[in-house]
Structures are given as C-alpha cells and as structure tokens.
C-alpha cells in the first residue's frame, strides 16, 4: 500500500474519525525544554491499567526473550548490552529510553542525525540508513532494528510511567527543536513502544505523514484503538523482517550495500541544516 493510502485509511480506523491538519511555514527552532500547554496533554485513566495488564499477561513471552537477546548482544559484540538515549516525552519533558545496543562501539551518530534532518526538510519516505547494510551496525544489529526488538527494554520505561505500549515514537531533543508549532502537538500524549504510524507504513511514509498519523491517534485515543494497534504490531514486524531480508538482494542488484550506504551518507552530510 502506498504511503498516501495510509492517510486516507486513517479516517476509517475508528468510529467517526477524520484526519486533517494544517502546517506552518515557520521553522524557528524552540528548545526542547519548552513544555506544550499542559492542559492539552492527555493521559486517560485507562492507559496505565491497560499497559500493566498487557505487560503482566505477556511476561512469560517477553522476559525470556529479553534474557536471550541480552546474551546474544553480549556474545556478538563487545561492549555494553544496553544503549541509553535522551528523548522527548509527555508535554516536552526529557527522559531516557533504553534499547539493546545495535551499533559498534566506534560508530558515530552524526550521520544519522543529519540524514533525519534532511528527511524532515524534503519530506520523502523515511527509509532508514541501515536498510542498505549500514557498516556501523553490530552483528545481529540489523535484525534487531528491523524487528523492533532492540526497543524491548523500553517496557521498563512503560512501567516507570514515562511511556505507554501505544503512542507516538519518542523523538530526540534535536528533532523536537526543529518541529513546527503544529507538529509539537504530538507530545501531548505519552510516547509508545508501538503506535498508529508504526503499523500503517512506518518507513514508507514521509515525516509529515507520520506527524499527521500521530495527531490522528491523539484525537481518537481509545482502548479499542490501542488493542487494534497492538494486534496489528505483530504483522507489521513480520513485514519489516521480510523487507530487511530483501534489502541485501536489492543492494546486490543495484550495487554493493557499502556503496549504497556511502551514497546515503554523502547525501546526509551535504544536506543543509534546518
């Protein structure tokens, strides 16, 4: 399904739902510490109960899987098992997410930041740099990132009340500083492990489409919608894994994965700052 089709389908995802937004041409950055109007922040009372219930019910599944991935990460690549990164949470507050480390210890992150800033500016499908065999990835890193299992430790962020199982992707402070005013509305609810955008196209959609889907979720949040997104997450992960297995074949047909990555990195480095 094409990316624009996800936006057309958004209005049919919940009863009486509709999707509309208007942007601003102003790109003046604002510091991430500026909190959005707290009266607009939404944390329904049922959110925490649903999250805890699902986490406890799925404990026999995710806990052994997390232990296994800890062992794999330790054996496959020297260095720490977990990676901690500052993100923007509810009402613009800072918090740290936890992930399984998927990059080599010597890997730099500036290229990825510049690449994402370019995606925000040109508004094209948000294909990840590692889709073509990013050499910065540690062994098993591509599989962990494609499956989303690198984000499994964020269950503890959910238990701590900093995240929910379902919600918008938590952005970095640098990304948030470049948001237009209308885009900052996405921090008016708890960020999530999965979300409406993640199961409706994800890397096939543009940055503005991602924001629009997040705002749609914010306006139509409900227990039923959260459960639908959770159930659809498994199918979305399976599709991402399939596409990640096809990426090396596309790389061999269109050039070596390393050369494709070099092209993307050059594009990212040459992109003007927002």
LINJO-V476243 format. One record per residue. RES is the residue in one letter. PHI is phi in whole degrees, 0 to 359 (* if undefined). OMEGA is omega in whole degrees, -180 to 180 (none if undefined). NEAR is the number of other ideal C-beta (glycine too) atoms within 10 Angstrom. Layout:
[[RES | PHI | OMEGA | NEAR] [RES | PHI | OMEGA | NEAR]]
//
This chain:
[[X | * | -179 | 10] [X | 288 | -174 | 10] [X | 302 | -178 | 18] [X | 295 | 178 | 12] [X | 294 | 180 | 13] [X | 294 | -180 | 23] [X | 288 | 177 | 19] [X | 293 | -179 | 11] [X | 286 | -174 | 13] [X | 301 | -178 | 22] [X | 292 | -180 | 14] [X | 260 | -174 | 10] [X | 288 | 178 | 19] [X | 229 | -177 | 18] [X | 298 | 176 | 9] [X | 71 | -176 | 6] [X | 286 | 174 | 15] [X | 215 | -176 | 11] [X | 235 | 175 | 18] [X | 207 | 176 | 9] [X | 203 | 175 | 13] [X | 224 | -176 | 5] [X | 258 | 176 | 12] [X | 239 | 180 | 10] [X | 278 | -179 | 5] [X | 284 | -179 | 8] [X | 244 | -178 | 11] [X | 298 | -178 | 9] [X | 289 | 176 | 11] [X | 235 | -179 | 14] [X | 294 | -175 | 9] [X | 293 | -178 | 22] [X | 286 | 177 | 12] [X | 290 | -177 | 11] [X | 275 | 174 | 13] [X | 292 | -179 | 17] [X | 307 | -173 | 10] [X | 297 | 180 | 10] [X | 292 | -180 | 8] [X | 269 | -178 | 12] [X | 291 | -175 | 17] [X | 239 | 172 | 13] [X | 228 | -179 | 16] [X | 303 | -178 | 15] [X | 299 | -178 | 6] [X | 282 | -174 | 13] [X | 301 | -177 | 22] [X | 298 | 180 | 15] [X | 298 | 179 | 11] [X | 295 | -180 | 17] [X | 298 | -178 | 23] [X | 296 | 180 | 13] [X | 300 | -179 | 12] [X | 294 | 180 | 16] [X | 296 | 180 | 16] [X | 292 | -180 | 9] [X | 295 | -177 | 9] [X | 265 | -179 | 14] [X | 306 | 179 | 11] [X | 296 | 180 | 9] [X | 265 | -172 | 9] [X | 280 | -178 | 13] [X | 293 | 176 | 13] [X | 298 | 179 | 10] [X | 296 | 179 | 13] [X | 295 | 179 | 15] [X | 297 | 178 | 10] [X | 298 | -180 | 11] [X | 292 | 175 | 18] [X | 297 | 179 | 15] [X | 293 | -180 | 10] [X | 298 | -180 | 17] [X | 297 | 180 | 23] [X | 295 | -177 | 13] [X | 284 | -173 | 10] [X | 286 | -174 | 13] [X | 213 | 178 | 19] [X | 294 | 180 | 9] [X | 125 | -179 | 13] [X | 295 | 180 | 12] [X | 283 | -174 | 15] [X | 255 | 177 | 12] [X | 233 | -178 | 16] [X | 248 | -177 | 12] [X | 219 | 179 | 12] [X | 285 | 178 | 13] [X | 225 | 179 | 23] [X | 258 | -178 | 25] [X | 249 | -176 | 21] [X | 303 | 178 | 23] [X | 61 | 177 | 18] [X | 86 | -179 | 20] [X | 286 | 177 | 15] [X | 280 | 170 | 13] [X | 206 | -179 | 16] [X | 251 | 173 | 11] [X | 268 | 177 | 21] [X | 245 | 179 | 18] [X | 220 | 168 | 17] [X | 289 | -180 | 23] [X | 291 | 180 | 21] [X | 243 | 180 | 23] [X | 255 | 173 | 20] [X | 293 | -177 | 15] [X | 299 | -177 | 10] [X | 274 | -175 | 7] [X | 291 | 175 | 16] [X | 261 | -175 | 9] [X | 248 | -177 | 11] [X | 297 | -180 | 9] [X | 300 | 180 | 18] [X | 296 | -180 | 18] [X | 297 | 179 | 14] [X | 294 | 180 | 18] [X | 297 | -179 | 19] [X | 291 | 176 | 21] [X | 299 | 178 | 18] [X | 293 | 178 | 19] [X | 296 | 178 | 19] [X | 295 | -175 | 21] [X | 281 | -175 | 15] [X | 273 | 175 | 11] [X | 59 | 174 | 11] [X | 245 | -179 | 12] [X | 310 | -172 | 15] [X | 274 | 176 | 20] [X | 292 | -178 | 14] [X | 287 | 176 | 19] [X | 299 | -176 | 19] [X | 283 | 179 | 22] [X | 294 | -178 | 21] [X | 248 | 176 | 22] [X | 89 | -180 | 17] [X | 302 | -178 | 23] [X | 292 | 179 | 12] [X | 283 | -176 | 18] [X | 287 | 173 | 19] [X | 283 | 175 | 19] [X | 306 | -178 | 14] [X | 72 | -178 | 18] [X | 297 | -178 | 22] [X | 295 | 180 | 20] [X | 293 | 180 | 16] [X | 298 | -178 | 23] [X | 288 | -180 | 22] [X | 295 | -178 | 22] [X | 276 | -176 | 15] [X | 80 | -178 | 17] [X | 290 | 176 | 22] [X | 294 | -179 | 23] [X | 265 | -178 | 20] [X | 304 | 179 | 20] [X | 299 | 179 | 19] [X | 290 | 170 | 21] [X | 304 | 180 | 20] [X | 287 | 171 | 14] [X | 294 | 178 | 23] [X | 293 | 180 | 23] [X | 297 | 180 | 13] [X | 277 | 178 | 11] [X | 86 | -179 | 15] [X | 272 | -180 | 20] [X | 221 | 173 | 25] [X | 234 | 175 | 25] [X | 295 | -179 | 24] [X | 235 | 179 | 29] [X | 168 | 178 | 30] [X | 295 | 175 | 26] [X | 297 | 178 | 18] [X | 289 | -176 | 26] [X | 270 | 177 | 24] [X | 277 | 176 | 16] [X | 302 | 179 | 15] [X | 296 | 178 | 15] [X | 295 | -178 | 20] [X | 297 | -179 | 23] [X | 295 | -179 | 17] [X | 261 | 180 | 18] [X | 291 | 168 | 21] [X | 283 | -177 | 16] [X | 308 | -177 | 12] [X | 292 | -179 | 15] [X | 284 | -178 | 23] [X | 289 | 179 | 20] [X | 297 | -178 | 19] [X | 293 | 178 | 26] [X | 270 | 179 | 27] [X | 278 | 172 | 21] [X | 222 | -180 | 27] [X | 297 | 173 | 26] [X | 292 | -174 | 26] [X | 230 | 173 | 27] [X | 292 | 174 | 23] [X | 228 | -177 | 22] [X | 189 | -178 | 24] [X | 298 | 179 | 30] [X | 293 | -176 | 26] [X | 298 | -177 | 24] [X | 257 | -180 | 23] [X | 231 | 174 | 25] [X | 120 | 179 | 24] [X | 45 | -173 | 21] [X | 289 | 175 | 16] [X | 271 | -178 | 16] [X | 260 | 177 | 23] [X | 273 | 180 | 19] [X | 299 | -179 | 18] [X | 294 | 177 | 15] [X | 293 | 177 | 21] [X | 299 | 180 | 28] [X | 299 | -180 | 24] [X | 298 | 178 | 24] [X | 294 | 178 | 26] [X | 296 | 179 | 24] [X | 291 | 175 | 22] [X | 298 | 179 | 24] [X | 298 | -179 | 27] [X | 301 | -177 | 19] [X | 281 | -174 | 14] [X | 241 | -177 | 19] [X | 302 | 178 | 20] [X | 198 | 178 | 14] [X | 299 | -179 | 12] [X | 298 | -180 | 10] [X | 295 | 178 | 18] [X | 299 | -180 | 25] [X | 295 | 178 | 13] [X | 298 | -180 | 16] [X | 294 | 178 | 23] [X | 299 | -179 | 18] [X | 294 | -178 | 10] [X | 279 | -177 | 15] [X | 296 | 180 | 18] [X | 300 | 179 | 11] [X | 295 | 180 | 10] [X | 296 | 179 | 17] [X | 295 | 178 | 17] [X | 300 | 178 | 11] [X | 295 | 179 | 13] [X | 294 | 178 | 17] [X | 295 | 178 | 15] [X | 298 | 180 | 10] [X | 294 | 179 | 14] [X | 292 | 177 | 17] [X | 285 | 179 | 12] [X | 280 | -176 | 11] [X | 301 | 178 | 19] [X | 299 | 178 | 14] [X | 293 | 176 | 9] [X | 295 | 179 | 14] [X | 294 | 179 | 18] [X | 291 | -180 | 10] [X | 284 | -177 | 7] [X | 255 | -178 | 11] [X | 123 | -178 | 14] [X | 294 | 178 | 13] [X | 303 | -178 | 19] [X | 294 | -179 | 13] [X | 292 | 178 | 13] [X | 296 | 179 | 19] [X | 295 | 180 | 21] [X | 299 | 178 | 14] [X | 298 | -180 | 12] [X | 296 | -180 | 20] [X | 294 | 178 | 18] [X | 297 | 177 | 11] [X | 298 | -179 | 14] [X | 296 | -178 | 19] [X | 290 | -178 | 12] [X | 272 | -177 | 9] [X | 291 | 178 | 17] [X | 291 | 178 | 8] [X | 291 | 180 | 8] [X | 280 | none | 14]]
//
